[in-house]
């Protein structure tokens, strides 16, 4: 069903905004509990527009606290913010440390984002985080198990010079971002498959926790490119609305997702189309399994393509496509009974 209203005074609806961040990803979610979530953060260049949007949302200034019946979320898996950013996936910290850090940050009066999910470490997904940390308080950062990036440029001898430049830039942004997280005191939490993000169990991780690098021979694709297939996958299940956030997953991960029946008989109303609608993703196997009603593609106007294989697959499967660049983002409003999608600001 469709919820035919977006009354900001209605505190009981769920809100999703797929932001226009160019050839990048960033989605904001406000849950009925008041918990706020950001899935990916765009690029360094789009960071200001994300900050401006969040400033328009009248964010709360206190971190979410679970009710008496609420549950602590993944505290046992919080990752220590060591100064060595490349070891960020390896060490566990205590709940008390995370709580103390949150208490210190909560006293500065800045708006709060309870959870940031970084699907994978490429710069078009993590690039806005430093600016966000400078402007807002962040409760936790979720990353998939195989999140670490190295400087793969020296071994990428079989790809073009422009691709090597991209690899170098991505690593530069990754290193700066991980160092900033390490200094911030924000707990980093492993996004365990099947774990829930929020107190009401609306958001759940559904990725496979596989490295995928053993499936490719080319050094470039074996490590740097495999980060796409390692993306954290988040499923939103709220009443009549089901939404799947896919990061940059490509056909290896898509095939596993479909073969393992990861949705467990759930339907998908809205799909964040994998990897900006690029070739190598949105396979017929995946789209045929997910069967989304709507597909949201996050990319710039200059990169909109309507004749490549992913686009053709979406159309052939009856998916209605929305482009984040067409009207400055895509908004979704939902109650438990109905939901509505809008392309106006």
Secondary structure as UniProt FT lines:
FT   TURN            8..9
FT   TURN            11..12
FT   STRAND          14..18
FT   STRAND          27..30
FT   TURN            32..33
FT   STRAND          36..39
FT   TURN            44..46
FT   HELIX           47..55
FT   TURN            56..58
FT   TURN            68..69
FT   HELIX           75..77
FT   STRAND          78..79
FT   HELIX           85..87
FT   TURN            88..89
FT   HELIX           95..106
FT   TURN            107..108
FT   STRAND          112..118
FT   HELIX           123..126
FT   TURN            127..128
FT   HELIX           129..135
FT   STRAND          137..143
FT   HELIX           153..155
FT   TURN            157..158
FT   HELIX           161..184
FT   STRAND          187..190
FT   TURN            193..194
FT   TURN            199..200
FT   STRAND          203..205
FT   HELIX           213..215
FT   HELIX           220..225
FT   HELIX           226..229
FT   STRAND          234..238
FT   TURN            239..240
FT   STRAND          241..245
FT   TURN            247..248
FT   HELIX           251..259
FT   TURN            260..265
FT   STRAND          270..272
FT   HELIX           274..277
FT   TURN            279..280
FT   HELIX           284..290
FT   STRAND          294..297
FT   HELIX           301..303
FT   HELIX           309..316
FT   TURN            317..318
FT   STRAND          320..323
FT   TURN            324..328
FT   STRAND          330..334
FT   STRAND          339..342
//
